[in-house]
């Protein structure tokens, strides 16, 4: 049975080279280095947060390069109230689409995909029901992160605000 390639590859444009040609990390990949490190995170859930509204949030996240220098893999663990949000992230750049992306998997059973954009030191994650803005400081030692959520993908409400500091 022959499969329609468009159903496998989605709406991606045609690759500029052989789909299995060796790749070399680009400066787009290198830009992901901003995330790499061990971060202490604190903040507060908003009133619209489904778990522990208005609760303080504290935790850590560790991002490191996957061998090869193409992807950054993150692990995060945050406590809010009596609950925890623990997960894994993969961030990367797809040269055939010239687009950044992030995939998040968590202990609450969610697998989220985000289209990611970057301008200066501000990264925007846009998903179907969640979106975020992460602004890194000029020295790269801290960031401010704001998440929003939506039930319909059109009306957005605050989810949480977090701040991160590099270090253990």
Secondary structure, DSSP 8 states (H G I E B T S, - for coil): ----HHHHHTT----SS-TTS-----HHHHGGGGG-EEEEEEEEE-TT-SSSTT-EEEEEEEEEE-TTSSEEEEEEEEEETTEEEEEEEEEEEETTTTEEEEEEEETTS-EEEEEEEEETTEEEEE-SSEEEEEEE-TTSSEEEEEEEE-SSSSS-EEEEEEEEEE--
